[in-house]
Each structure stands twice: as structure tokens, then as C-alpha cells.
Amino acid sequence: MCGIVAHVGSRDCVPILLEGLAQLEYRGYDSAGIAVLSRTGGMRVHKAKSRVAGLAATLPARFKGSPGIGHTRWATHGEPSDINAHPHVVGPVAVVHNGIIENADELRAKLIAEGAEFVSDTDSEVLAHLIARAGGYLPPSGGAALAGAADGAENADAVGQTGAAEHDGPAQGSRANGSGATLKTNGAGAKTSGAAAKASGARSATGTGKAGRGNGAPADHEVGGDLEEAVRQALTSVVGTYGIVVLDARYPDRVVAARNGSPVVLGIGDKEMFVASDVAALVRYTRQVVHLDDGEVATVRADGFHTSTLDARTTTHEPLLIEADLHSYTADGYTHFMRKEIHEQPRTVERALRGRIEERFHTAHLGGLNIDAREARAIRRVKILGCGSAFYAGQVGAQLIEELARIPADAEAASEFRYRNPVVEADTLYIAVSQSGETHDTLAAVRELKRKGGRVIGVVNAVGSAIARECEGGVYLHAGPEISVTSTKTFTATCVVFSLLALHLGRIHDLSPADGARVVAGLHALPGQVSQILAEEERIAELAKDLTGYHGMFFVGRVRGWPIAREGAQKLKEVSYLHAEAYPASELKHGPLALVGPDLPTVALVPDDELRDKNISTLGEIKARRGRILVVGHGTLDARLADDMVEVPKNEPELDPILLSVPLQLLAYHAAVTLGNDVDKPRNLAKSVTVE
């Protein structure tokens, strides 16, 4: 949630911040803002209740500087507004924050009692006050100093948020929401404590040494100066999650970043450095990155960086080379990223399979699991954990593992698992599933399992992500960046990876070579069959257009089809905002059938498997109540049982669910397009859920 970008270097950072924020809008898009240090000294801040394009459009002329920080917001505390937008400024300090400060109310009350004045409803403003005070800034005796107004026409744009102690303009002012607000501070003139005097002295001592590329401090003894120490001191009183970047007008050669539960990535450039919450903001400028670990602080200058723990112990990092390039983050001629990513799925499946099938033994080779055959045979149960689409893919995976490996398996929402004090068994293999590798609830579940001695592997897309680093082994999806908030290709890739894992475990257990060969042949057929489904897009689009006339839909499926029904319903809800519910087909008669009628269509998954007759009976129950039915399945059906049908190619029964999901993605996409929704950025949602 929320996008963060920062830059330190000699060039004007404003275009870099705006470009980076545009790449990160899928992480949050209800407001945005930037802060830079101007060449003439002082800080300039501009923020708006708008998307990044709106922020850029309202940016004052000659708004330039470096270093700088930027943020695009997904609201957790306080409604979207100019003032609640980040960065939050107190005196010479500006902060951008991703996460939730759980003890914000307590800290706010304490700070107010000490004379602080708050202007926003956010928890993040607490951080700005804490860091400013820890760094020696105290507001003038007349109360909290307000942001110094910018010269000329910008006077009226001054935001009512604590800023520099000296100011020329009105104490407070703001534009109407959505038009943007600008403030300018000089970072000087504040009342200071002893710590501030120390900070002033430290400033002249900084920047004399080269920060090592992850392995060393500057040549002088001082690493981050008092800004780094102020951040450390402030964070000792904070309970919750954060990824932050701090800019201080008194330290114009650096920014300081810190992480606990929310991703922070450093990008290494040529005599310049970057900080972001996601590599998407960095690929235009560098492919060398360092992921901060929880509990780490980084001082970042143009010539390098230094990392350490909250108790000031130096840490080291080797930069990673990221696989993605800028092309991966462009729509490439498609109207929406969601449609592009749906159409990328044949190649996505090919990448997920590449180099992982052993034809000789009719099995899969997954070296990253770090589980040998003897250890695999000792597994007595598999528990899969994920959230949202990752959870539903986990349900598909559990079914595959039970069918092919004959190991008891189930999937559970990670957000529930972590809170119910689960029994952790030594012979259970736990699998954490997350596209981003940063999903907060899943990461917390992984850490709880590790604390209790459980064996955890990961199935993730983002290389170097927190879950990938925390787990003992795992499998990467290699699906490439997924920009649309709605998961499509990563869901498919996850199901394919679970097919490989189930095949691998099955061949170690009791799956015969003949059955292994059957599944391998089915996996090889998947890319071409997905392409066949995509060729039917025009017809599915017409069905979607017709179905948007209803207020909602049911999705039903049995056993293998049940998690696909859940995923299909979620897709429709996410992008079309039509109400959709999924049920096991056999459960309709236990309550939901009361809602079935001419005004509520049902999408039914009817594969040609051992349960086909049972599914046809369910269709009869719906038609008896005059319900409209869209069947997604194999073969043909009596016209009396289905009003419409989308036929998908037949694969092996265990792999059919992968294909059944693709038409449902197209259905949701075209329903959203018909209704005129923002397909890639659905309301109230964000791509990477790094908060509880």
C-alpha cells in the first residue's frame, strides 16, 4: 500500500519523483505529494488530493530541487485530502510513510501535551513530529510554527502543517481538495535544543567519505549524522509497520530510510541513489537494488549508502540485479494493463514451466525447494497460506497436492491463521503464497511459523522480497511485473507452480510414471489452450456487456471448480463493482437458492469430469427457478440447461481449473470496461497489501 520514491543526486529530482510515483500508482492513488530541497536552500512541498497526473498539472513553475521525496497514498487514517496527503512536514523535516502506526493516538496525545500542533488526521504525521523533535527542532513559543509561505502567488497555497520557524505569509491556508497545495520552508530559525546545536555541527562533518555500496561507512566516523540518530530515536517509541523516507533541510546531501513490515528498496545509480517502495519506480534508472530488512535504517547519499540496525549495528548487503526492464511496466499498446496481462498468460505459463519438467522421469524439478526426496516422503500434511487471489490459488494447489501426491492438504487465509494460535506440526510443510512477497498478513504468518519451528517455503513472484528472504526455500513464479491491481497472470502462474509442486511430490510418493507422463503432457498443452480461450475474447465481451444489466451474480463450482468460482466472483467484484458471491454448487440448496430467480444470473463451472452429472443437476435446480445460467466448461449442454456457454479446451482433470479461470478474467474485465470503471485502479484497493 502507498508508493514511495526518493532521489539523491546532482540533477533536478522532480521529474524522477513524478515518473516514479506514476509507476507506483497501483499501490495507492487517492492523493500524492512531493518535497524537495531547493538549490537556494530550504524545502518546497507540493501535495494534492489527486492522482499523480493531477499533482504534476498543479505543480508551481520553477519547482525544482534535490534531494527529494514523493508519495502516492492509499488512505488508512483520515480521508483523502490535500492536508492528509504526504509528505508531512514539521520544521525542517519532511516524512513519507507506508504502513500503520498502531500507537499513533497515544503518541499524538503525548506530543500535544508537550505543545505540538497537528493539522492532519493521519498516523503518519506523528512520525514527522517525533523525528523533528529527536533531531532538535522545537517550535517557537507562540505554538507550532506553520509552514513558511512561498513567495508571490504561492502564498495562498501554504498548507496548515507545521513547517519552518520563520515564515513570511499567512499562518495557515489551503486550497480546495484536489487543486493542490504548496508550501515552502527555509529549514532555519527554529528554537533548538542541545541536540539541534549538535546537529548543526555534525552537518559540516558529513559527506567527506564515500559510502560503500552496502558494505561500509564513509571514511570519517560520522555515518548519517544526527538525522539518522533522530530517526532511530523516534522509531524506538513506535509500534506498528512502516517504510519511511526522511528529508531534512539541514542535511541537503542525504535522505534517511527505515523499514519495519513495509518494503523499502534502495536503487544504486551512477553518482546518484534512489529509494522506493517497489522496484517499479527504479527500473528506468537502475537495475541494481538492495532490499532493506525489517529493523534496518539506511542513510542514502549520492555516492552510496550505509545500512544499520535500530541499535546502530552496521549491516551489509550485496546488490541484486532485478530481472524486469522498463518495457515490463508499459501497457505496450493495450488500453489497460489488466488486458495486457490477461493476454500475456500463454507466455507466463511457458516461463513458469521452463526448465522445470524432467521428461525422463515424468516429474518436475524444483531445486529451490531445498527439500530432498527423503525429506519429501516424511511430509504428512501440507498447509497453504495466502490472502485474496493467493488464497484461492492455494486452494487449487491443495486440491492438486491431495490428488497427485495423496498428502492431506488444505489452504487457509493467512490473515486468519496468524491470529488463531495454530498448532504447528513438525511433519507439516507450510507454503506461503504472495505475488508481491510483501503481503503483511502472510509475512506475519511466516514469522509466527518460524518462531514455532515450522518449515515454510514460499511461492512468490517478486525476487528478493521479504517472504522470499524469510522462507527456507520456494519457487518463483517468473510471471514478470503485474501492474493492474487485479491479479490475472500471477494467479494462473501460481496454479501452474502448484501443479509442478504436486507432480514433484506425487512422483516421490505414489504417482505412477504413466500418470506423471499424463500430467506432464497436460502441462505442455496449457500455453496453446490458453491462447485458444483468448481467441474467444470478443464473444466473452458481448456476454459481459449483457450481464452488466444485472445487479449481481452467483458463481458456483464443485471440488476443483469451487476455488475458481471464488476467484471469478472476486474478479468481478474488484473491477466491475457488481455484487458477486461464490458457493460450492452443492451448497445452493442449503440457503442461497432462495435468491435465485430471473434477476440473478449464475456463472456455473461445469468441466467434463466425474462430477459432471452432479453439476448438471445443480443447473436444473437453477433453471427450475427461472435463473439465467452462463456455463463455463467442456462440450455442449442441452439449451434448456444453459442460456449461454463458453467452451474451454479439455486438459487433464487436475489441470482443467487453470483453464476455467481465464474466461472469468475476461468476463470481469469487459464488464468493468462496459461500466466505464477504472480497470487498473479499482476504487478502495491497492496492489500490495502491506498493512493489516
N, C-alpha and C positions, 0 to 999 in steps of 0.2 A: 504494500500500500504506500502511496505517495512516491514521488520521484525526486531525487536529489542529484544536483550537479554542482561541481565546483572546479575552478581552474586557477592555477598559479603559474604565471609566466610573464614574458615581456609584452606580448600582444594584447590588444583590447579583448577582454573576455566576454563581452556582452553577446556577440554572435554565437560564441561557443555555448554559453549558458542557454540561450534561446533554442538553438538546434538540439542540444542535449535534452532539454525539457520536452521538446516536441517528440523526441524519440521515446520518452518515458511517460507520455500522457496516458497510456493504457494502465498505468499504476495508480492513477488518480487524476481527476480533471474538473474539480469544482471551483478551483481558484489557483492562482500561480503568482510567483513573485521572484525578484532578483535583488541582490545587494552587491555593490562593487565599491572599491576604494578608488577615488578619482586620482588623476595624475597630480593635481594641485593639493592633494591632502583632503582627508575627510571621507565620509561614506555617503553613498547615494543609494536609495532604496525605492523600488517601484513594485507595486503589487496590485492585483485586481481580481475581482470575482468574475473570472472568465477563463476560457481555455488559453493556451499559450499564444495562439494567434491573436487573441484579443489583447493579451498583455503586450505583445510586440507592437500592435497597432496604436496603443495609447502611450508608448514609451516616449518620454520627452526628447527633444532634439539634443544632440551632443551628450547623450547619456553613455558615457564610456568609462573604462577603468579596468584595473586588475590589481590584486586578485578579486575574485567574486564568487558568490554562491547563489544557487537558484533552487526553486522548489515548485512542484505541482502537487496539489493537495487532494486527498480523499478524506473527507471530514469524519472525525471521531468525537471531538469535543467542540461544540459551537458550530452553528450553521455556516454555510459558505457566505463569506463577505470579504470586503477589502481588508478590514482590520483583522479578521481571523486568519487571513492568508499569511503564509510565511514569505520572507524571513521575519522573525520577531526581533525587535531592536531594543536594547537597554543601554543607554550611554554609548560608548564606542563599540559595543558588542552586538553582532547580529548572529542569529542561530536559525538553521533549518533542521527540522526533526521529522523522523519517520518512526512511529511506534506509539505506545501509550504509557504515560507516567501514572502509575496506579495510585501513588500517594500525592497526587497533584493538589487535591483540596487541602490536605494537611500542610503541605509546603506553602501553598498560597496564603493560607491563614497566618502562618508564622511570618512570612515576608511582609504581609500587610501590617501586622503588628509592629514590625520593625520600620515601617514608613514607606514601604514600596507601594506603588500605584499600578494597578493592572488595567489594561484597556481592552483586552480580547477575552473571549470565553474559552480559550484553548488551554490544554495542559502544557503545551509546548512553551508558552510564554514564561512559565516557571523556570525553565532551563536558562533562558536568557538572563533573568534576574539573578539566579544562583551563580552563573558564570561571571557576570559583570561584578557582582559583589566579591566573589572569591578572587577576582583579578584586581581588586582595589577600588572599583568605581563606587562612589556614593553620590546620590542625587543631591542637588542644592537644598539648602534648609527650607526653602519655600515649598517643598514637596518634590515628587518625582519630576525631573526635568523632562519636558516634552521634546519631541524631535525637532531639531532646528529646521526652520522652513527653508526651502530652496529659494533662490533669488527669483525676482520678477514674477512671471506668470505662475511659476510653480509654488508660490507662497500659499495659494489657496488649496494646494493639494497635500499639505502637511498632514501626516497621519497622526492621530492621537495615541501614539505609543512612545514610551519613554525613550529618549534619544540623547543627544549631546547636551551637556550642561549649558552651553551657550547657544542661544537661538535668537534670530532676528525677527521672526514672524510671529503670527498668532500662536497661542499655546496649543490649540487643537483645531483640527478641521479634517473633513473627509468628503470625498465625492460620493455620489450615489453608487450603490453596489453595481459593479460591472463596468464602471467607467475608468477605474484605476485610481491609484493614489500614489503619490511620490513624496519622499522626504529626503532631506539632505542634512547630514551631520558633519561636524568637524572633528569629533573624537577628542576634543580638548576641553579644558576649563572646568572639569568636574571636580568636586571635592574629592580628595583622595585620602586613603588610609596609608599606613606604613607600607602595606603591600603594593599600593599603587606607585609609591616612590621607588620601591624595588623594581617594579615593572618598567618604570621609565629608565632606570639604569641598565636593566637587562636588555632593553631594546637595542642599544648601541653595540651590545656584545654579540648579537645574533648575526647569522648569515656569513660568518667568516670561514666556516668549514663546509666541506661537501658532504651532504647526507648520502650514505651508502645506499645502493639500490636494494635495500631491505636487510642489509647485514651490519650496518654500522651507524654511528652517530657522527656529527660534524667534528672537525679536528679539535675545536675548543670544547671545554667541559659542558657548556650550556647547549642543550638539545632543542627544546621547544620554548625556552624562556618561561616567563610566568603565565603565559596564555595556556600552555599545556598543563602546567600545575593547577591553574584555576579550573580548567575543565575537569581534571582529576578530583579536585577537592569538591566541586559541585556535584559530581556524579556519585560520590560516596553517600549522599543523602537521598538518592533517587531510587525508587522501587518501580520496576516496570521494564518495558522494552524501548530501545532507542537505537537509531542510526542517526548521528548528528554530524554536522559540519559547522564550525565556528569561525567567524571572521571578526577581527578586532582592528579598528582604525589605528591603534598604537603599534601594531605589528604588520606593516604593509608587505612583508615578504613571505607570508605563510597563511595557511589555514590549519586548523586542528580538527581531526575527525575522531569519532569514537563509535563503538558498536556494542550492543547487547541485545541480541534477538532480532535485529533488523539489519539487512545486508548493507555493507559498505565495501566498495571496491575502489582501489587506487589504480589509476592508469598512468603508465610511465611513457612520457614523450621525450622529444629532443629538446632539452633545456626548458621543459615545461612539464607540469604534472596535473593530473585530473583526479577528481573524486566523484563517485556516482553510487547510486543505489542499485544499478544494473549496468551490465556491460553494453547494453543497447546504446547508452549515451556516449560510449567511448570508442566504438569501432571505426568511426570516421577519422579518429586521430591517432589511435594506437591499438595494437593487439597484445601488448604486454600488460598484464594486470596482476594485482595482488589482492586477495580477499582477506579482509580483517577477520579475526576470530572474535568471539564474544569476550568481553572484558579487555579489549585492546584499545589503545589510543594511538593515533598517528599524527605527527607533525609533518606537514607537507610543504616543501618549498619547490621552487622551480628546478633546482638541481638535484632533487631527490627527496627521500622521506626517511623517517625514523619511527619505528613502532615499539611500543612498550605496554606493559600491563597497567592496570589501575593502581598498583602499588609500585610503579616506576621501575619494574624489571624489564630490561631490554629484550625484545623478541626478534626473531629473524624470519624472513620469508624469501622464498625463491619465486620470482615472477613466473606466471603461467602464460602460455600462448593460447589465446582464445581462437576457436575454430571459425566462428562466424565472421562474415565481412559485411560491408555496408549494404550490398545487394540484398542480403537476407532480411534487411529491415526496411525494404521498399516494397510498395504494393505491386510493382512490376507490371503496370498496365491494367490491373484489376481495380474495380471500383472500391472494393473493400478487402481488407486483409483476411477476413473470415472466408470469403470465397476463394481467394488465392490459396489459403491454407487447406481448404477442402480439396482443391484440385492438385495440391502437392502430394496427396496421400499415396498415390502409386509409388512415387519416388521415396516417400517416407518409409513405406513398408520395405522397399528394397534395401534402404540403408539400415533398417533395424535388423534385417536378415543377413546382411553382407558379412561374410567371414565367420558366421556363427553356426552353420549347418555342417555336420560331418556325414557325408553321404555314405561312407564306408560302413559306419555302424548305425546309420539311420537315427542319429541323435543330434543334439545341439551342443556346441562348445561355448561355454560362458566362463572364461578364465578369471574374470573379475570377481566371481563369487567368493573365491578363496575358501571353497569347500571341496574336499576331496571325496572320492566315491565312498570310502568307509564312513566319513562323517555324514554324508548324504543319506546313507542307509540307516543311520541312527536317528534321523529326524522322525518324530512320531506325530507331529502336528505342525501346521503352517497357519500363522495368523497374519493377515494383511491389513495395513493401516493406511488410511488416506482421507482426504476431505473433498467433497464435491465430486467432480468427474473422476478424480483419482480414486475415490472410494468405490464408485461404480465400476471402474476398470478393475479394481481389486476384487470385486465380487465376480467379475468374469474370470479373473485369474484363479480365484479359489475353486470355482467350478471346474476349470481346466485341470488344476492340480489333483483334485479328487478323482476326476475321470481318468486321467492319463497315468498318474503316479499312484493312485489309490492310497493317498495320505489324507487324513482328515484335514480340511482347510476351511477357513471362513474369513470374511472381511468385516471390519468394524470401522466406524468413523473415528479417526484419531482424536477428534475433539471430545468424544465421549470416553474413549479408552483411558485417556490420561487422568481423568477425574474419578474413575470408579474403583481405584485401588485394586488393579487386576492381579490375579495370580499369575506369576511369571514362572514358566516351566523350563527346566534345563534342556529338555529334548524337543522344544518348540522352536521353529525358525520363524522369526518375525521379519516382515518385509514392509518397509516404509516407502510409500509411493507419493511423489510430488513432482510436478512439471518443473517448477522453479527451483526445487531443492531448498526452499527457504520458508515453506508454509509453517507458520508459527506453531499451530497445534500438533502437526506431525513431527516437527523438530522436538517439541517438548516431550512427546510420547517416546521418541527415540532415546532421549536423555534419561527418561524415567526407566526405560527398559535396560539401558546400560548400567544405570545405578543399581538395578536389582539383579544384574548378572545375565540378562537375556542376550541372545545372539541376534543381531539386527543387520540386515542387508538393505540396500536402497535400490529403488528403481526410479531414477530421476533423469531429467533432460539436461539441466544446466551443469556443465562440467565445473568442478571446483566449488560448488555450492555448499552450504552448511551441512545439509543432510548427507551429501556425498562424502564430506570430510569426517563426519561423525560416525558413519557406519563402517563395519568391518570389511565390507565388500559390497558388490552390487553390479547392476547393469545400467549402462547409459542408453537412453532412447535413440540418440543421434537424429532427432526429428528436426533439428535446426530451430532457430528462434520462432516462437509463436507470439505474434503481436496482438491479434484480436483477443479481447478479454475472454471470449467464449472458446473453450477448448474443443478442437476438432482433430487435427493431425496428431497431437500428443496423446489424446485418448486412444486413437487407433494404434499408435506406436506402442503404447503401454500394453494393450491387449496382445499385440504381436509378441512383445517381450515375454509376457506371461505364458504365451503358447510355447516359446522356446524353453522357458524355465520348466514348464510342466513336462515337456518332451524330455528334457535333460534328466529330471528326477525320475520320470517314468521308466526310462531305459536303464537307469541304475537299479530301480526296483523291479517291477514285474511286467512292464510293457514289452511285448514281443517285438522282434525285428520286423515282422510283417506290419504290425500296427505302427511301429516307428516309421517305416517307409511310407505308409499311407499318410501319416501326418506331415512328413517332410514334403511329399508331393503336393499336399494341400497348401502348405506354406508357400511353396514356389508359385502356386497358381494365384495367390492373393493379389499381387500388383495388377495383373491383367484383368482380374474380376472387378477390382475397384474402378478401373478405367471404364469397364462396361457400364457400371452403375452411373458414373459421372456423365456418360453419354446420354443418359435419360433425364438430364437436368431440366430441360425445357418442359417436359411433361410434369415433372415434380413441381416446378414453379407454378404451373397452372393449377394444380391441386392445392398448393399452399395459398394461392390467391383466393381460391374459392372458400377454403376453410377459415380464412380470417374473418369471415362474416359471422362466425360463432363466438360466443363469449369465452369458451374454453374447450378443453378436450380431455378425454381419458386415453392413457396408453396402457396396454396390457400385454403380458407375455408370460410364458411358463418356463421355469427352471433356467435354461440357458438364455431365454429371451427376457427374463424378468429384469436383470440389471440393465439390459439395453432399453427396455421400456422406461426405466428410471432416468437413464441418460437422455433419452429422447424427450421426455417431459421437461427435464431441466433445461435442455437446449431451447425449447420453445418458450419457456418462461423467461429465460435470460434475455433473449433478443427481441421477442415479439411482444412481451408483457401480457400475453394471453394466459389465463389460468390453465394449468395442466397438472394432472395427477396421474401417477403410475401405480398400478396394482398387479400383483400376480393374477393371472387370468382366473385361477380357481377361486380367488377371494371376492370376485364381483358379487356373487350371490350371498355373501356374508355381510352385506351392508351397502356397498357402493352402487349396486344395481338400482337402488331407489332413485338415483339421479339420472339414470339412462333414459333417453327419450329423443324425440326428433331434434331437440335443440342442443344436444350434447353429442358430438361425434366421438368415435373411438378409433384410435390407431392400434391395430392388433398385429402382433408379430407372430407369423404362422410359418415356421420353417417346415420343411419336409423331413420330419424326424419321427421318433417313436411316440411323440405326443401330439401328432397332427390331428388325430381324431378327437382328442380331448379339446384341443383348441377350436376345432370346428363346432363342437358342442357349445362352447362359450359364445361363438359368433351367433349361433341360433338363439341363445338367450337374449342377446342384444337386439337382434332383428325382431324378436317377438315383442319387444318394447318400442319398435319403430325407430331404433337408433341407427344413425348413419355410421358406416364402417369403412375405414381405409385399411386394407390389408397390405402389409409388407412381408413378403415371403417368397416361396417357391411354387412353380407350377401355376395352374389355373384353379379357380374355385367357381362353384355354382353362383351365378349372378344374384341368386336370391340370398346369398350369404354375405356378399361384399358389394358395396356401392362402387368402390374404386380399388384398384390393386396396383402396387409397384412390385414388379417381379425382380428378384435379385438372383445372380448366378448361384448355383449349388456348389458348395465345397464339402469338406468333411463335417459331420455334425458338430464336432467340438469347435471348429473354426467358423461356422456359419454366423455366430453373433457378431464377429468383426465386420462382416459384410452387411448385416442387417442394420448396423448403426449409421452407415453412410447416407442412405436416403433420408433418415431422420434429421441429419445435419442440414441437408439441402432444404428440407421442408421448413425447418426453423429459420434458416437464412432468408428464404424467399418470402416467408410470412412477415418477417421484420422489414424487408425492403418494401413490400406492398403497403405496410402500415406507416412507412416513412420514418422508421426509427433509426437512431444512430447505431448501426450494426456493430461496429468495432468497439464502441464505448458505451455499453448499456448503462442505464441510469443506476446509481447507487452501488455499482460494482467496481472492482479493480482486479487486475490480473493476478498479482502475487499477494496473498493474504498473509502479511507478516505481523498482524496483531490478533489478539484474541477476539 
